[in-house]
Every structure is written in C-alpha cells, then in structure tokens.
Amino acid sequence: MELINGQYCVQNVPLLEMAEKYGSPLFIYDANKIESQYHKMVNAFDVPKLKINYACKALTNINILKIMKELGAGIDAVSIEEIKLSLHAGFDPNDIVFTPNSVGAAEIEDAIRLGVRINIDNIELLEYFGHHYPDLKICIRINPHVMAGGNSKISVGHIDSKFGISIHQMPLVVRIVENLKINVEGIHMHTGSDILDVDVFLYATDILFNQARLFNDLDYIDFGSGFKVKYKNEDIETDIEEFGRLMSIKFNKFCKEVGKDLTLAFEPGKYLVSESGYFLAKTNIIKQTTSTVFAGINSGFNHMIRPMFYGAHHEIINISNPEGVPKLYTVVGYICETDTFGYNRKINTITPNDILVFKNAGAYCFMMASNYNSRLLPAEVLIKDNKDYLIRQRQDFTSLLQDQIEVNLPVAVEADQAE
Ligand SMILES: *Cc1c(COP(=O)(O)O)cnc(C)c1O
C-alpha cells in the first residue's frame, strides 16, 4: 500500500474507492505481492530441486489457490476440505501433501482415495499404513523438539507438543518401516509460526539431516515453515536471502554426502500471503472516556480475531485522512465483549465514517472469521495488475438460516387442561 496523489492505493487502485464500490468491512488482497513473495522465496535458494507447498489454511479462496498453482507451488493441506478445495482449483493430487493431526481414519482414507500425499504424524498411523497400504509412499512428520515460534499457541515443535512423531521414538519408527517395508519418500518438520531466528532453523535442520540418513527411499525433506514477516515497521522479518544461502549450502552438501538427488521442500503460509492482505472497516463512533479515546468500527473479532486471540499487532491506518494530525486511539469492535484491535495507536484524526485499514490481513484473518453475534462475513476482493475482482460476495442474511432446521416442538400443555 502506498500514497499516490494523496490516496492510499494497492497498485494503482485507491482503497477508498474499493470501500465505496464493495462496502465495508472488506478484505483486499494484492495478487502481485503474493507473486513477488513467492519469487523472493524461490530465488533465495540455490538447490537443484526446490518445492514450495503453500500452507493453504492461511487463505483458501480458490482464486488465491489458482495463483499459487500458476506460480508452480504445491499445497500443504490440513483437512479433507482443504484437499477438495485445492483439487477444485486444479491442483494435481501429487502436488498436495496432507498433514493431518488428530484426524480420524475415515478422513485419511478419503484423502488416500483422492490420491494425495500423506504426511504421517503418529506411530499408530504409520503401522496402519504399513498394514493396509504397503505400496503407498509416505512422509513422516518428525518433532525435533526445538522450541520456536512467536507465541505458545503457534509454537508446535516443543517437547509437549501434540504434533509429529518425537525424535526420541525414531528407533521404533525405523523398526516399523523396515519390518513392514514402508516406502518413506519424505521426512518433515514444522516447528512453529513466526520464527525470527535463522539459527534456530538451521539447528533443527541438522537434526533432520541425521534422521534423513535412516531412510533409503528418501526423495524429499520438508522443513515446514515459520518464516516471519513484518507486522510493524521496526519488526525484523526472516532474512530469507541469508537463510536461503546458508540452507542451500547445507542441503547440497548433505545430498552429495549421501549420494542422493533430494528435493528441498518448504510449506509457508504467512510468508506468501500475510502482507498481501488489507482489511478495511468503517468507523462507527468516536467515544471519549476519562482516559481513552475509542474508535469503534463496523467489525470485531468475528472478522479478525488475531489481535485478541494471539495478541497480534496489525498496523492501523486512517485512509480517509492521509494528511490528518495523529492522535492516540484505542480501536475496538462492535462485538458485545471486549474486542480490541489496538491500544493507544497513533492514527491520523478519526471521525465517524472514516475507513481504517488493517495491514497484514492476508493470512489467518478471513479464514478465522465467524458469524459470532450473528454478523455476516465480509466480501473479498483481489487486485491484480491494477484491476480489482470481487472474489467472494458479502455474505447475506439468508445464509444464517439456510442450514438451520426449524422443528415443530410439542407445545407444552397446561396442567389443568391435560386432565
Ligand atoms: C500452519 C502450518 C504451516 C504454515 O505456517 P506459517 O507460519 O503460516 O508459514 C506450515 N506447515 C504446517 C504443517 C502447518 O500446520
């Protein structure tokens, strides 16, 4: 987003015009930013074979999935529904990796029938595969027990984590793999989201290489994700060029050492789509109390829960008053419990009806939206090459009723009438 002739624009498209055209609240995604993030990532690595699987739980609008496909990415899916959406968007089943956790056998069977790759997350499942699908190639998710990630909700590699097969259980894994003649084509780790530190990543890399030596049929090593993007101006993002350089050297050396032509795989979500997204909401009220000036908007944690759920910081800009004098505001939603988007934010003077923009609204924003307070879901717009496309219509009231079943309950009979 940048100021062009005094108007905040994504590419050449003024965001205020988008709010007028499509209403608010509204999610806007910059397709060109997604493409540039993808290319930046791919260009950072210098290995013969690289695969980027988009962790689509970040944002599954099928138009976004199609952009990923066009770019050459694969998909990392965590549910059968994500698999079906990806197939709908045109992905080959071979380009979809299913990484289930606490998912029942029936769903995994469905995924197998759809022909996608399976990433095994526990030993029971590994045995199940060995017995029922001896011919299927699989990937094993290893938990290296490296503590990483922006906060405890998104840190998944530590010792108490429910994710992956503990690295301490690898002797048992190897025994099962050898006895049941399971073809392990990949090993995988994902230690958390929002990892700042390249060194942590490289440390976990060495651990995974050691495990990679255990499997003769190996074709790829998937290092998961955790790439950090900027939420504030002063934030440090993962230095992808530096990471890519160091990682490529390590990976190429390892391939040479074991005499294998392995694929290096990653599965970023946030890195690819977070910064592409803008959330637009309209100011309903300005309310001054003894200590605080509140700006109340026509949205809440029903549309963007990250600030309340994760304590995530999203920059807030008043695009209706680009030249205005900055003042301190606490920006809140209309949900009937505390839903604060940001405390004491310096924002250009806000008056009712001003449109506020929340940055980094591409990943885990629309996807976590709900109908709480029986509010409707916002629309989504994609901007590509200076043109805007409506990619999801604003939800309408009928959808609140369409899955409900109105039943005729027996009417309570008055006691004296019953006699
Ligand atoms: C969520 C998830 C990712 C993506 O994490 P980001 O921080 O969004 O890049 C990757 N792999 C797995 C298995 C995940 O569950």
The ligand as a Tripos MOL2 file, in Angstrom:
@<TRIPOS>MOLECULE
LIG
   15    15     1     0     0
SMALL
NO_CHARGES

@<TRIPOS>ATOM
      1 C1          0.2250  -23.7770    9.6160 C.3       1 LIG1
      2 C2          1.2450  -24.6480    9.0190 C.ar      1 LIG1
      3 C3          2.2160  -24.1180    8.1590 C.ar      1 LIG1
      4 C4          2.2970  -22.6520    7.8030 C.3       1 LIG1
      5 O1          2.7980  -21.8420    8.8150 O.3       1 LIG1
      6 P1          3.0660  -20.2920    8.5180 P.3       1 LIG1
      7 O2          3.5930  -19.7470    9.7730 O.co2     1 LIG1
      8 O3          1.7760  -19.6690    8.1100 O.co2     1 LIG1
      9 O4          4.0430  -20.2090    7.4150 O.co2     1 LIG1
     10 C5          3.0980  -24.9980    7.5940 C.ar      1 LIG1
     11 N1          3.0580  -26.3180    7.8660 N.ar      1 LIG1
     12 C6          2.1360  -26.8690    8.6840 C.ar      1 LIG1
     13 C7          2.1300  -28.3290    8.9150 C.3       1 LIG1
     14 C8          1.2090  -26.0460    9.2920 C.ar      1 LIG1
     15 O5          0.3130  -26.5910   10.1170 O.3       1 LIG1
@<TRIPOS>BOND
     1     1     2 1
     2     2     3 ar
     3     2    14 ar
     4     3     4 1
     5     3    10 ar
     6     4     5 1
     7     5     6 1
     8     6     7 2
     9     6     8 1
    10     6     9 1
    11    10    11 ar
    12    11    12 ar
    13    12    13 1
    14    12    14 ar
    15    14    15 1
@<TRIPOS>SUBSTRUCTURE
     1 LIG1         1 GROUP 0 **** ****
